[in-house]
Amino acid sequence: MKSIVRIILSFVTFVFIILLICVCFLALNRNASILGYSVYIASGNSMNPVIKPGDILIVSQENTYREKDIIVYKNDEGIVVCHRVLSTDGIQFVTRGDSNNFTDGYNPTIDDVYGKVLYNLINTKTLDKYKFHALGVIIGLPIVLAILRKVFHVRSDNN
């Protein structure tokens, strides 16, 4: 039983460290991708109410994109845009922000697209309110796991 608990704690610690490294890597490297996934932070209001400024978006590279997908792409001015696909001919996409009354002036091609929005995580403005809580989790969880590992390790040596 004690060895199972140690294995589980080791696994959870390992996964937490890997996730922390991946998030740091993605946050520090613009347009970086790990296993086809990227992280973007929304900055405009054109996708309100679905996506708000400060939202953290998890984006996945896909082979094809369909109508109603929300995609992240680079426009002709080099600006990264996150808008919904209204229509496609398989080569180009007609896109528009959900709160806009007009389609985008630039129709991105598959080569311009970074990926499809899979998840909209916590808003960074909300996270800012709870930064001490998040910092506590980031610092506290590994410490608690290390203490639990030590407790179970010491007990198994005494028995």
C-alpha positions as CSV (number, residue, x, y, z in Angstrom):
1,M,0.0,0.0,0.0
2,K,2.8,2.4,0.9
3,S,4.6,1.7,-2.3
4,I,1.5,2.5,-4.3
5,V,1.1,5.8,-2.6
6,R,4.8,6.6,-3.3
7,I,4.4,5.7,-6.9
8,I,1.2,7.9,-7.2
9,L,2.9,10.8,-5.5
10,S,6.0,10.5,-7.7
11,F,3.8,10.4,-10.8
12,V,1.8,13.4,-9.8
13,T,5.0,15.3,-9.0
14,F,6.5,14.4,-12.4
15,V,3.4,15.4,-14.3
16,F,3.1,18.7,-12.4
17,I,6.8,19.5,-13.2
18,I,6.4,18.6,-16.9
19,L,3.2,20.8,-17.1
20,L,4.9,23.7,-15.4
21,I,7.9,23.5,-17.8
22,C,5.5,23.3,-20.8
23,V,3.5,26.3,-19.7
24,C,6.7,28.4,-19.1
25,F,8.0,27.4,-22.5
26,L,4.8,28.3,-24.3
27,A,4.5,31.6,-22.4
28,L,8.0,32.7,-23.1
29,N,8.1,31.7,-26.8
30,R,5.6,33.5,-29.1
31,N,4.0,31.1,-31.6
32,A,5.8,28.2,-30.0
33,S,4.1,24.8,-30.2
34,I,4.4,21.6,-28.2
35,L,2.9,18.5,-29.8
36,G,0.8,20.7,-32.1
37,Y,-0.6,22.9,-29.3
38,S,0.1,26.6,-28.7
39,V,-1.0,29.2,-26.1
40,Y,-2.3,32.7,-27.1
41,I,-3.6,35.5,-25.0
42,A,-6.6,37.4,-26.5
43,S,-6.2,41.1,-26.8
44,G,-9.2,42.6,-28.7
45,N,-12.9,42.8,-28.3
46,S,-14.0,41.4,-31.7
47,M,-14.8,38.0,-30.3
48,N,-16.9,39.2,-27.3
49,P,-18.7,37.5,-25.5
50,V,-17.1,34.2,-26.4
51,I,-13.5,35.4,-26.0
52,K,-12.6,38.5,-24.0
53,P,-9.3,40.4,-23.8
54,G,-6.9,38.6,-21.5
55,D,-8.4,35.1,-22.1
56,I,-5.8,32.4,-22.4
57,L,-6.5,30.3,-25.5
58,I,-5.2,26.8,-26.2
59,V,-4.9,26.4,-30.0
60,S,-4.4,23.1,-31.9
61,Q,-2.9,22.8,-35.4
62,E,-5.3,20.9,-37.6
63,N,-5.2,19.7,-41.2
64,T,-8.5,21.2,-42.1
65,Y,-10.8,23.9,-40.7
66,R,-14.6,24.2,-41.0
67,E,-17.3,26.8,-40.8
68,K,-17.9,28.0,-37.2
69,D,-14.3,27.0,-36.1
70,I,-12.5,29.8,-34.3
71,I,-9.1,30.1,-35.7
72,V,-5.9,32.0,-34.9
73,Y,-4.1,33.3,-38.0
74,K,-1.6,35.9,-39.2
75,N,-3.0,38.5,-41.5
76,D,-1.3,40.3,-44.4
77,E,0.1,42.9,-41.9
78,G,1.6,40.2,-39.7
79,I,-0.9,40.7,-37.0
80,V,-2.2,37.6,-35.1
81,V,-6.0,37.5,-35.3
82,C,-8.5,35.2,-33.6
83,H,-11.8,35.1,-35.6
84,R,-14.6,32.6,-36.5
85,V,-14.6,30.9,-40.0
86,L,-17.8,31.9,-41.9
87,S,-17.0,30.0,-45.0
88,T,-14.1,28.2,-46.8
89,D,-13.3,26.8,-50.2
90,G,-10.6,24.6,-48.7
91,I,-7.9,27.1,-49.7
92,Q,-9.0,30.4,-48.2
93,F,-11.2,31.3,-45.2
94,V,-13.7,34.1,-44.9
95,T,-13.6,35.2,-41.2
96,R,-15.2,37.6,-38.9
97,G,-15.1,38.5,-35.2
98,D,-18.4,37.5,-33.4
99,S,-19.1,41.1,-32.4
100,N,-18.2,42.6,-35.8
101,N,-20.8,43.5,-38.4
102,F,-18.3,43.0,-41.3
103,T,-16.1,40.3,-42.6
104,D,-12.3,40.6,-42.3
105,G,-10.6,42.4,-45.2
106,Y,-8.0,39.6,-45.5
107,N,-8.9,36.0,-46.3
108,P,-6.3,33.8,-44.7
109,T,-5.0,30.7,-46.4
110,I,-4.2,27.4,-44.7
111,D,-0.5,28.6,-44.5
112,D,-1.6,31.6,-42.5
113,V,-3.5,29.7,-39.8
114,Y,-1.7,28.8,-36.6
115,G,-4.6,26.6,-35.4
116,K,-8.1,26.2,-34.1
117,V,-9.1,27.4,-30.6
118,L,-9.8,24.3,-28.5
119,Y,-10.1,25.8,-25.0
120,N,-10.6,29.2,-23.5
121,L,-8.9,29.1,-20.1
122,I,-9.1,31.6,-17.2
123,N,-9.0,35.2,-18.1
124,T,-5.6,36.7,-17.2
125,K,-7.4,39.7,-15.6
126,T,-9.3,37.3,-13.3
127,L,-6.0,35.5,-12.7
128,D,-4.4,38.8,-11.7
129,K,-7.0,39.1,-8.9
130,Y,-6.0,35.7,-7.6
131,K,-2.2,35.8,-8.4
132,F,-1.3,35.1,-4.8
133,H,-3.6,32.1,-4.8
134,A,-2.1,30.8,-8.0
135,L,1.4,31.5,-6.7
136,G,0.6,29.6,-3.6
137,V,-0.6,26.6,-5.6
138,I,2.5,26.7,-7.9
139,I,4.9,26.9,-4.9
140,G,2.8,25.0,-2.3
141,L,1.8,21.9,-4.3
142,P,5.3,20.6,-4.9
143,I,6.2,21.3,-1.2
144,V,3.1,19.4,0.0
145,L,3.9,16.5,-2.4
146,A,7.6,16.5,-1.2
147,I,6.5,16.4,2.5
148,L,4.1,13.6,1.8
149,R,6.7,11.6,0.0
150,K,9.1,12.1,2.9
151,V,6.5,11.1,5.5
152,F,5.7,7.9,3.6
153,H,9.4,7.2,3.0
154,V,10.3,7.7,6.7
155,R,7.4,5.5,7.8
156,S,8.3,2.7,5.5
157,D,11.9,2.7,6.8
158,N,10.8,2.5,10.5
159,N,8.5,-0.4,9.9
